[in-house]
Amino acid sequence: MASPAPASATTAAQEQAVIHAAQAAVLVESANLDDGQHPTVCGYDFNQGVDYAALFRSYLTSGFQATATALAIAEIQRMLDWRLSDEPVLPEDPEELQTEAQRREVRCKIFLGYTSNLISSGLRETLRFLVQHRYVHCVVSTAGGIEEDLIKCLGKTYVGDFHLAGKALRMKGLNRIGNLLVPNDNYCRFEEWVLPIFDAMLEEQKTQGIIWTPSKLIHRLGKEINDPTSVAYWCYRNDIPVFSPAITDGSLGDMLYFHSYKNPGLIIDINQDIRAMNNQATFARKTGMIILGGGLVKHHICNANLMRNGADFSVFVNTGQEYDGSDAGARPDEAVSWGKIRMTANPVKVYADATVVFPIIVAETFAKHHAAQQKEKQASNPGDAATAAS
């Protein structure tokens, strides 16, 4: 049986047309990016030796979350640099804000929010530095973010492993936070420490008419702990308000529950705190938000800034994605739509573990600023520097 005749061969002209179309698809002409708005990608060259300042500067042109980290550094630097003297005098400005010198004293109010896991981690020491030196002016955290700070003054937290079996840990009285381990004895010590304070607060409520709020409670605990390793202690010392609208959602809630049976009657009013929190933003001339993690702390700070039609500067650091509609994962642009970040702002979100990137961000901003201030003080008061060194 004869084989079928072959299909007619493609003509040379047809073949050339196909190749030309393929080339056109692959070799599309580019727009010019040498416009000054698009830096060339270039990372750090270790042939220059190890220079951490130069390494972190190279993040801006490294791409991905390195670039986001560099943009966050720049945004926080803008928070630090801003003065009311940068703005024109308005007709409604009070008399005490008319001169250049007076306006230079008015700075950006910085809100700091962080979740409890970050206090459990070694980031606690970074956060303590910020409040110790008054670099932030209002703090929001969860109940865990308050109590874990205090509990660390009473007992140690240890590095463990993410894969330790929960059943085995429970039988040993060990609580796991990621790859950290907290002995349950720490919470027993916390109960022994905090319940007498609740007793005293209840007595003051009865005899002095004090109406306690979460922020007043935290202020009192910061005073009572009297430990310079504590974030709450330095917030108390420097009169930095700390808000925690879900103060009962943690060990503090457990202790309040037990106390309500042992010595009932203590009242903690959240209504005073929402007014105080919102007023922190409403009466500020410029605001910045630094929010580590998501959920309650993120929304509470953002919502307060809604009262002034949005924050002027914003940095978010978390690993959340927006595709489940969560507040934690929402990009800053979603907050713009709600009026919680100003339309003229340039907010930054870094998709990263805060324990990795936030110490770098602080090193390149607040810590450098602090070091420069210390150097300036030593230069103007060499005798004080010599005394401090001796």
Sequence and secondary structure as in RCSB ss.txt:
>XXXX:A:sequence
MASPAPASATTAAQEQAVIHAAQAAVLVESANLDDGQHPTVCGYDFNQGVDYAALFRSYLTSGFQATATALAIAE
IQRMLDWRLSDEPVLPEDPEELQTEAQRREVRCKIFLGYTSNLISSGLRETLRFLVQHRYVHCVVSTAGGIEEDL
IKCLGKTYVGDFHLAGKALRMKGLNRIGNLLVPNDNYCRFEEWVLPIFDAMLEEQKTQGIIWTPSKLIHRLGKEI
NDPTSVAYWCYRNDIPVFSPAITDGSLGDMLYFHSYKNPGLIIDINQDIRAMNNQATFARKTGMIILGGGLVKHH
ICNANLMRNGADFSVFVNTGQEYDGSDAGARPDEAVSWGKIRMTANPVKVYADATVVFPIIVAETFAKHHAAQQK
EKQASNPGDAATAAS
>XXXX:A:secstr
           HHHHHHHHHHHHHHHS      TTTTS       GGG   HHHHHHHGGGT HHHHHHHHHHHH
HHHHHH BGGGS   TTS GGG SHHHHHT B EEEEEE HHHHHSTHHHHHHHHHHTT  SEEEE HHHHHHHH
HTTTS  EE  TT  HHHHHHTTEEEETTEEEETHHHHHHHHHHHHHHHHHHHHHHHH   B HHHHHHHHHHHH
  TT HHHHHHHTT  EE TTTTSSHHHHHHHHHHHHS    B SHHHHHHHHHHHHT SSEEEEEES THHHHH
HHHHHHTTTSBSEEEEEE   GGG  TTT  HHHHHHHTSB TT   EEEES HHHHHHHHHHHTHHHHHHHHHH
HHHHH HHHHHHHH 
